[in-house]
Amino acid sequence: MTSHLFSTQADSTIDIHNNCPFTVWAAAVPHGRGGRQLEYGETWIIEVNTTKSGRIWGRTNCNFNTLGKGQCQTGDCNGLLECQTFSSTPPNTLAEYTLNQNNNNDFFDISLVEGFNIPMEFSPVSADECSVRIRCTADIIGQCPNELRTPGGCNNPCTVFNTSETCGPTNYSRFFKDNCSTSYSYPGDDSTSTFTCPSGNGTNYRVVFCP
């Protein structure tokens, strides 16, 4: 099943595809309807127009009532099915993007600063000039250091030791970097973790859970 949100002013689309053999509750903010339950093989297409920056992540082991209220084991956003702000419960593998920036470039990355809960790929799908593909698919949960273990995922040391504002490279963050070399392992990890594509010219993107 594929669901569409139509807009006549969209600059780019982002396909969010669940390739995991389990249900993922995708989240996308800021976005008009910022959450969607995705079974295996389903895709949610969001269109990015006036909002140029955003975050996408997957939530696991969720239970929502008919009003869209409940809770998720990982990635929960204030108990809502349709997330309104990025106020999630770590851990969550996070896709970040900022479109139409300096020199008409898009910037995008996968961040593990909030920890890891689902393998992810983030890549352009329609731009001839850009073939960047970033992936984080290692067995981080299975190999997670004991101090960072949490139900459903692996926490980042910034979360566990409450050092988010000054969090720098440590042996713990190196564990994430060694496993996913193109992903953010701490907040200042820009040089090897931020990627660009030319804005416009049909540059659309795809986020895949469990690529």
Salt bridges, closest charged atoms under 4 A:
ASP11 OD2 - LYS52 NZ 2.15
GLU82 OE2 - ARG33 NH2 2.97
GLU96 OE2 - ARG55 NE 3.34
GLU121 OE2 - ARG133 NE 3.51
GLU121 OE1 - ARG135 NH1 2.41
ASP189 OD2 - LYS177 NZ 2.89
